Amino acid sequence: MTVLLVGETGTGKELFARGLHAASVRAAEPFVAINCAAIPETLLESELFGHEPGAFTDARVLKRGLFEVAGTGTVFLDEVAELPLKLQAKLLRVVEDRRFRRLGGSEERALSARIIAGTNCSLESAVTDNRFRADLFYRLNVARLELPALRERDGDIPILAHYFVKRHAEAEGRAGLRLGQDSVSALERHRWPGNIRELKNVIERAVVVCTGDVIQPHHLSLQRRSFIPLVETPAGGMIRIPAEGKSLQAIVDEAIHTTIGLTGGNLSAAARILGISRPTLARKLRDEGSARRTILASS
């Protein structure tokens, strides 16, 4: 069946998808990972479905798409929420009918691969904001697996940390290197906004800078990582998050106002940049104003 993996960036969605593939009867067949956010929109359809010679300018030879390359294996559509609406309609047909055509071709081909989709955002919200097709969401949301953030998996932090130390130390020819208990405690206290990917990078750096046999807390550089210094808005503005943290609603409100300021007060342009509709943006501004009035009245 089709699987939808939901989790923050860095929680290991692709690794989990590979695990599903390896544990299935398709394990000996190809596993094809596609980052929907990384491929330019103009090339995405050709990458997925392939094309016939002459399908468009510079299409001189036949190209097999990734759905075709996967054969009877697994296709992992990472960051599926980033697919353009036009391509979502074509993907819906592929998921429903299990058939597709190469660009410029007339022959329908059967899709034999299993589809796993991954996203780090709420597809339900994307559907509400008309950024993702509801019918495609329901077709992908068959078996839904939510991957928790690393900060919600306290018991996993030491296990993963020791694993990464062993792996990177062996690669550096320092098999005896280990984590000190103080370092383990420091890792457990950290919030890990970058999840497992951030932990892996922290350990990799610690292995390189540590000159002794035991990794100490100062090798981890977590003091510099005790807060997210800047969050970039879609329009290019910056939001600072202090060490004590900031609520998600406060971040959202600041992102909205920063983007509106960068567009010179043009709500339509700001809504396009934020990836929401203008009525949704207007409603968020009204809700924020109402909340502020309530707070003032109660004080």
C-alpha positions as a printed Julia matrix, in Angstrom:
299×3 Matrix{Float64}:
  0.0    0.0     0.0
  0.97   3.65   -0.34
  2.72   5.07    2.75
  2.88   8.69    3.96
  5.8    9.58    6.26
  5.34  12.78    8.27
  8.11  14.34   10.34
 10.31  17.38   10.83
 13.4   17.89    8.69
 16.21  15.65    9.9
 14.04  12.99   11.55
 15.11  10.33    9.04
 12.18  10.0     6.63
 14.3    8.71    3.75
 16.12   6.26    6.03
 12.75   5.02    7.29
 11.51   4.68    3.7
 14.6    2.64    2.84
 13.86   0.47    5.88
 10.33  -0.18    4.65
 11.72  -1.08    1.24
 14.41  -3.38    2.7
 11.84  -5.2     4.84
  9.47  -5.79    1.91
  9.32  -8.39   -0.84
 10.64  -5.63   -3.15
 13.99  -5.45   -1.33
 15.99  -6.78   -4.3
 14.44  -4.18   -6.64
 15.5   -0.51   -7.03
 14.8    2.13   -4.38
 14.44   5.51   -6.13
 14.39   8.66   -3.95
 13.09  11.88   -5.5
 13.42  15.24   -3.72
 10.42  17.11   -5.11
 11.76  20.42   -3.78
 15.21  20.09   -5.37
 14.24  19.46   -9.02
 13.29  22.58  -11.05
  9.58  22.68  -11.91
 10.33  22.72  -15.64
 12.24  19.42  -15.37
 10.17  17.64  -12.75
  7.6   16.08  -15.09
 10.35  14.75  -17.38
 12.27  13.38  -14.37
  9.21  11.55  -13.04
  7.65  10.25  -16.25
 10.46  10.43  -18.82
 10.14  11.77  -22.37
 10.21  10.69  -25.99
 12.61  12.21  -28.56
 11.22  15.54  -29.8
  8.87  15.99  -26.82
 10.37  19.46  -26.29
 13.4   21.51  -27.31
 16.64  19.59  -26.7
 14.78  16.31  -26.13
 16.91  14.44  -28.67
 16.95  10.99  -27.11
 14.5    8.83  -25.2
 14.66   9.28  -21.43
 13.16   6.82  -18.94
 11.52   8.53  -16.0
 12.18   7.64  -12.37
  8.82   5.86  -12.06
  9.95   3.62  -14.89
 13.49   3.21  -13.52
 12.05   2.0   -10.19
 10.52  -1.03  -11.93
  8.86  -3.19   -9.26
 10.79  -1.49   -6.46
  9.94   1.62   -4.42
  9.59   5.29   -5.33
 10.12   7.71   -2.42
  8.63  11.16   -3.09
 10.37  13.33   -0.49
  8.92  16.79    0.29
  5.82  15.88   -1.72
  4.09  19.08   -0.52
  6.45  21.05   -2.8
  4.98  19.56   -5.97
  3.32  22.2    -8.21
 -0.48  21.91   -8.41
 -0.34  21.06  -12.13
  1.92  18.1   -11.45
 -0.16  17.05   -8.44
 -3.05  16.38  -10.83
 -0.86  14.12  -12.96
  0.52  12.34   -9.92
 -3.03  11.72   -8.7
 -3.81   9.85  -11.91
 -0.65   7.78  -11.57
 -1.48   6.85   -7.96
 -5.13   6.05   -8.77
 -4.75   4.26  -12.12
 -1.19   2.96  -11.69
 -0.43   4.1   -15.22
  1.58   6.96  -16.79
  2.83   8.29  -20.12
  6.22   9.66  -21.07
  6.18  13.29  -22.19
  5.47  13.35  -25.92
  4.42   9.7   -25.89
  1.05   8.05  -26.5
  1.71   4.63  -24.98
  0.49   4.13  -21.41
  2.87   2.3   -19.11
  2.0    0.44  -15.94
  3.4    1.63  -12.64
  4.65  -1.42  -10.78
  6.55   0.35   -7.99
  5.21   1.05   -4.5
  4.95   4.76   -3.62
  6.13   6.21   -0.32
  5.68   9.96    0.17
  7.38  12.14    2.78
  6.62  15.62    4.08
  7.87  17.89    6.86
  4.74  20.06    6.87
  1.04  19.56    7.5
 -0.61  18.42    4.27
 -3.98  19.08    5.94
 -3.04  22.78    6.27
 -1.75  22.81    2.7
 -5.11  21.42    1.54
 -6.97  24.11    3.54
 -4.79  26.82    1.95
 -5.34  25.38   -1.56
 -1.66  24.51   -1.94
 -2.23  20.76   -2.1
 -4.99  18.78   -3.74
 -7.38  17.15   -1.28
 -7.93  14.12   -3.54
 -4.17  13.5    -3.82
 -3.8   13.85   -0.05
 -6.43  11.16    0.54
 -4.76   8.85   -1.99
 -1.33   9.25   -0.33
 -2.63   9.14    3.25
 -3.33   5.39    3.25
 -0.79   4.15    5.79
  0.4    7.2     7.74
  3.5    7.01    9.93
  4.54  10.03   12.02
  8.23  10.23   12.91
  8.74  12.02   16.25
 11.31  14.78   16.66
 14.56  13.82   18.38
 13.69  16.01   21.4
 10.69  13.71   21.97
 12.9   10.59   21.92
 15.15  11.12   24.95
 16.16   7.49   25.22
 17.34   7.44   21.61
 19.83  10.33   21.95
 22.61   8.36   23.75
 22.11   5.35   21.48
 22.41   7.45   18.33
 25.3    9.51   19.72
 27.37   6.41   20.58
 26.58   4.96   17.16
 27.74   8.11   15.34
 30.91   8.31   17.47
 31.76   4.71   16.62
 31.11   5.22   12.92
 33.04   8.48   12.54
 35.87   7.39   14.84
 36.43   4.22   12.81
 36.45   6.29    9.63
 39.17   8.49   11.17
 41.2    5.48   12.35
 40.44   6.21   16.04
 38.4    3.19   17.08
 39.05   3.76   20.83
 37.38   7.19   20.94
 34.33   7.4    23.2
 31.8    9.85   24.66
 32.25  11.02   28.24
 29.22  10.85   30.55
 29.15  14.66   30.86
 28.95  14.85   27.07
 26.04  12.41   27.03
 24.23  14.55   29.62
 24.85  17.69   27.54
 23.47  15.99   24.45
 20.35  14.93   26.36
 19.71  18.52   27.5
 19.93  19.96   24.0
 16.69  20.65   22.08
 17.94  19.45   18.65
 16.02  21.71   16.25
 17.85  19.95   13.4
 16.96  16.5    14.79
 19.09  13.45   13.96
 20.89  15.22   11.11
 22.08  17.91   13.55
 23.2   15.28   16.09
 25.18  13.46   13.4
 26.94  16.68   12.38
 27.71  17.64   16.0
 29.3   14.24   16.64
 31.24  14.3    13.38
 32.79  17.64   14.3
 33.53  16.48   17.87
 35.41  13.44   16.56
 37.58  15.72   14.42
 38.4   18.35   17.09
 38.88  15.95   20.02
 42.61  15.15   20.44
 42.23  12.75   23.37
 40.38   9.48   23.86
 37.22  10.93   25.43
 34.87  13.49   23.85
 34.15  16.2    26.42
 31.25  18.73   26.39
 33.45  21.54   25.02
 34.17  19.41   21.95
 30.45  19.38   21.12
 30.11  23.17   20.68
 26.55  22.97   22.02
 26.93  26.34   23.74
 26.73  27.95   20.32
 23.8   25.72   19.45
 21.69  26.49   22.52
 19.47  28.68   20.33
 18.56  29.05   16.68
 20.25  32.38   15.86
 18.19  33.24   12.8
 15.21  31.89   10.9
 14.96  33.09    7.32
 11.5   34.07    6.06
 10.48  33.11    2.5
 10.97  36.74    1.41
 14.5   36.98    2.76
 13.9   38.63    6.13
 15.3   37.3     9.39
 13.65  36.32   12.68
 15.78  35.95   15.81
 14.89  33.26   18.34
 16.43  33.79   21.82
 17.93  31.03   23.95
 14.82  30.88   26.13
 12.78  30.12   23.04
  9.8   31.68   21.31
  6.32  30.3    20.75
  5.37  29.0    17.31
  2.55  31.54   17.1
  4.99  34.38   17.82
  7.29  33.11   15.06
  4.37  32.88   12.62
  3.19  36.4    13.49
  6.7   37.8    13.08
  7.16  35.99    9.75
  3.89  37.49    8.49
  4.78  41.05    9.51
  8.36  40.74    8.22
  7.1   39.54    4.84
  4.45  42.27    4.65
  7.15  44.84    5.4
  9.42  43.44    2.69
  6.58  43.7     0.15
  5.79  47.29    1.1
  2.42  46.37    2.59
  1.21  44.44   -0.45
 -0.91  41.69    1.12
 -1.37  39.78   -2.14
  2.4   39.63   -2.74
  3.03  38.69    0.9
  0.47  35.87    0.69
  2.14  34.48   -2.45
  5.56  34.51   -0.76
  4.19  32.82    2.38
  2.42  30.2     0.28
 -1.07  30.97    1.57
 -4.14  32.65    0.09
 -4.83  36.35    0.62
 -8.04  35.63    2.61
 -6.04  33.3     4.89
 -3.44  36.03    5.45
 -6.17  38.58    6.19
 -7.79  36.18    8.65
 -4.49  35.6    10.47
 -4.03  39.38   10.81
 -7.58  39.74   12.16
 -7.04  36.89   14.64
 -3.8   38.45   15.85
 -5.46  41.83   16.34
 -8.34  40.24   18.22
 -5.95  38.37   20.52
 -4.05  41.55   21.32
 -7.25  43.43   22.17
 -8.3   40.58   24.47
 -4.96  40.7    26.31
 -5.15  44.5    26.7
 -8.71  44.32   27.99
 -7.83  41.67   30.57
 -4.84  43.68   31.82
